């Protein structure tokens, strides 16, 4: 009885194991399918979850119907590097500016075909989400002489550990690249930092283009963010910088204090961070922050030593508002601030204690 049941169940088990795989599409089926698709919009061809295989993609690449297509999407097409090679060598994709090859079986070899293809030199968007691409493939894209128009690159869910990501973020060939996606890769910390720097720099460029640089503080979480800002060419345009609650340490405050790019700054908010006496002393000794009128250091870890440094700073004479509430300032520091002959322009309430 048990053997009989097993014989009945076996075909169903095989069916599930094969993942409901449909038979490969024939050339005739592909031709009819793309004709139908392109009747609606001859510039966009989307083929989702069809069993094309390498042969099917090769047939597709050879079709003159693709000559008008600017966006090609082949999602879950069950093809690999040979199919990609056919696309890369196709004479019918001169108009292509966006190529989506998500959820397939593409390796570094397929990426090599793409990165060397003159036929794909107009690509602005390349999506290789969920394939089998490693650091080598990412590096091939970074060093490509033909993908120079690329603006967006999606390598989510691949096998990139670090070197390839760093190459992409430092590429001198991909000068138009504004967006790199690397989520769900086993990326090591050094590469994550490089990727984060790239993202922050592109974000800064966007703020600059839209005249919103004064909003920059909202995205500069951690000391790395401040470092990117100070490395950019935009810091010298800032008049107001709000970095409250950004998980900053004295490292950032010291860097801000030493920067020659912040001479236009009139307002600096560093409240709710991790600033100690070292950061307060750096601010007091800064010759670049002489135009500051507002300085908010509420909710930090500044003690008497930092308070004394601020009270005696000849660089902070233009301050009109100084907030030092919820720190570790005792009687000695409070007295130094109250008796300061430097901080003569402060408007009541003087120090913002509460």
N, C-alpha and C positions, 0 to 999 in steps of 0.2 A: 504493500500500500504506500509506504513511504517513498519507494523508488518511483512508483507511478506519479506521485505528486511532484517529485523532483523533475521528472521529464516534462511535465506540464509547465512548471515554473521556469525552466532553463531558458526558453526563448525570450520570456519577459525580462529575465535578468540580463541577458545579452543586450536586449533593447535599451535598457536603462544604462548599462555600462558604456554603450556607444554614445550616450548623451543625445539621444534622439537625432542623430546625424542624418540629414537628408542627403540624397544622392547629389553628386556633382552636377552643376548646371551645364547644359550643353551650349555650344556656341550659338545655336539657333535660339535657345531660350534666353541667353544673355542679350542677344541682339534685339529681340522683341521687348525685353524688359527695359532696356535703356531707351528704346524708342518711345515707349510709353511714358517713362520718367521725364524725358527731355521735352515732351510735348507741353508739359506744364511750365517748365523753366529750363531753357536750353543752356543756362550758365551754371546750374547746380545739379550735380548727379549724386544722389545718395542711395547706396545699396547696403541695406542693413540685414545682418544675419542670414545671408545667402551663402550656400556652399559653393564658392567660386573655385577655390583651389588655385594653385599656380597657373594651371592651364587656362582656367577661366579668366584670370586677371590678364594673362598674356593675350587672350582673344580680345578682351575689353580694350587693352592698350593699343591694339591694332585697328580699332574701329575709328573710321573717319567721323563718326558721330560726336566724338569727344573734342573736335576742333573748336567748339564754342564754349566748352566747359571751363569755368574759372575756379570752381570749388568742387573737389572730388572727395567723397566720403565713402570709404569701404570698411564698414564696421563688422567685425566677426565674420570675415570672409574665408577663414580656414586656409590662408595662404602664407607663404614665407618669403624667403629671400629671392627665389626665382621669379615670383610674381612681381616683387619690387623691381627687380632688374628690368623686366618688361616695361614697367611704367617709366623707369629712368631712361630707357632707350627709345621710348615712343616719340614718333614725329607728330603726334596728334595733340600734344599737351602744351603748345606754345602759349596758350592763354591762361594756363593754370597759375593761380596765386595762392590757393589754399589746398592742402593735402592732408586728409585725416585717415590714418591707417590704424585705428584703435582696435585692441583685442585681437591680435593676430599672432603669427609665429615668426616675427622679424628679429633677426640677430644683428650683430655688428656688420656682417657682410652686406645685409640689405641697406644698412645705414651708409656703408661705403658707396654703394651704387647711387644712392640719393645725393650724397655729398660731392660726388664727382660729375653729376649729370648736368650737362649744359642745357638740356631740354627743361630742367626744373629750376633754371636760374632766376625765374621771376617769382618764386615762392616767397610769400610774406608770412604765411602760417603753415607750420609743420607740426602735426599731432601724431605722436607715436606712443600714445598711452597704452600701457599693459601689453608689452612685448617682452623680448629677451635681450635687451640692449645693456651693455656694460659701459664701464669708463672709456673703453677703447672707442666705442661708437659715439659717445658724447664728445670725445676728443676729435674725432673725424669731422663732426659738425662744426666744432669750434675752429678748426683749421681749414675749413672749406673755402675754396676760391670762387665757388659758383653760387653759394647760398648767401651772398652779400646783401640781398634785399630782405632777408628774414627779419620779421618783427616779433613774432610769437613762436615759442617752442615748448611743446608739452612732452615731457619724458616721465610723467608720473607712472608709478608702478612698474619700474624696470629693475635693473641690478647695478645701479650706480652707487659706488662706495665713497668716492671723493675726488680723485685726480681729474676725472672727466668734468665734474661739476665746477672745479676750480678753473679748468681750461675754458669752459663756457663763459664764466663770469669775467675772465680776463682777456677774452678773445679780441684781437685787433682786426680780425676779418669781418666779424659780425657787428659792424658799427651801427646798424639800425635796430638791433635786437633790444626790445623794451621789456619783454616778459619771458621768464624761464620758469617752468613748472617742474618740480622734482619731488613732489610729495610721494610717500610710500616707496621710497628707495632707502636702502640701508646706509644712509650717508653719515660719515664720521663728522665730529664736531668742527674740525678745521674747514671742511667743505661747507658745512651748514653756515658757518660764519661768513664765508665768502659769498654764498648765495644770499644771505641776509643783507650783506653790504650792497650787493647788486640791486636787490629789491628796493632798499631804502634810497639808493641813489636815483633810481628811476622815479620813485615817488617824489623825491625832491625836485626833480626836473619837471614833473607834472604840476606841482605846486607853483613853481616859478613861472611856468607857461600861463597859468591861470591867475597869476597875481595873488596867491594865497599863502605866501611864505610865512606869514605870521602865525599860521596854523601848524607849523612844523612840529611843535612840541608834542602833539597828540600821538605821533607815531615813533618817537625816539625812545623806546623802552630800553633801559639798561645803558651801561657805559658805551657799548658798541655803537648805539644809535648816535650818541653825541660825537663820537669819533668820526663817524661818517659825515655828519653835518660839518664838522670843522675841516674835514678833508675836501669838502665841496667848494665850488666857487660862489655859492649862494649865501654863505654865512655873513659876508660883509654887507649884505643888503638889509639885514635884520635890524629893526628898531625895538621890537618886543619879542621876548622869548619866554614862553610858558612851559616849564618842564616839571610841573607839580606831579607828584605821585608817579614818577617814572622809574622807580627802583634804581636811582643813581647813587653812586658812592663818591668819595673824595676824589677818585681818579677823574671822573667827569668834571668836577668843579675845578680842580687844578688845571685841567686842559682848557676849560672855558676861560679861566683867569689868565692863562698864558697866551691865548690866541690873539693875534693882531687883527683878526677879521671882525671883531665885535665892537669896534670903536664907535659905532653908531647906536649901540644899544642904550635905551633909556629906561627899559623895564625888564626885570629878570625875576621870574618866579621859580624858586627851587624848593617850595614847601613839600612836606610829606615825602622826604627821601631819606637817605642814610648818611647825611653829612655830619662830620665831626669838627673838632677844633681845627684839624688840618685843612679842611675845605674852607672854613671861615677865614683862616689866616691867609690862604691863597687869594681869596676875594679881596681881602684888605690890602694885599700887596700888589694887586693888579694895576698896571698903568694903562691898560686898555679899556677899563670900565669906568673911566672918569666922567662919562656923560650920564651915568645911571641916576635916575630920579626915584625909582621904585625898586626895592629889593625885598623879596618875601622869602624868609627862611623858617617860617613856622613849621612845627612838627618835624624836627630833626634831632640831632644828638650833640648840639653845640653846648660847650660849657663855658666856664669863666675865661679860660685862655682865649677862646675864639671871640668872645664878647669884647675883651680888652683890645684885641687886634683890630676889630672893627671900629671901636670907639676912638682909637688913635690913628686911624688910616687917613693920610693926606689925599688918598685917591678917591675917597667917597664923600667929598665935601658938597657935591651937588644933590645928595640924597634928600628927598622930601618925604619919603615913606620907607620906614624900616620895620619889618615884622620879624620878631624873634620869639614868638609865643610857643609854649609847649616844647622847650628844649631842656637843657640841664644847667641853665645859667643860675648861679646862686647870688648871694648878696654882693660878693666882690665884683662879679661881672656886671650886675645891674647898676652898681654904684659908678663903675667906669663909664657905662653908657650914659647915665644921667648927668655925669659931670663932664662929659666930652666937650672940648672946645672946638672939635672938628665938625661934629654933626650939628651945625647951627641952623640948617635950613629945614629941619624936620618939622612936619605939620602934626599937630595933636590929633590922635593919640600917638605919642612919640615912638614907642617900640612895639606896640601891638601885643604886649603881655596880657595873658588872661589865665 
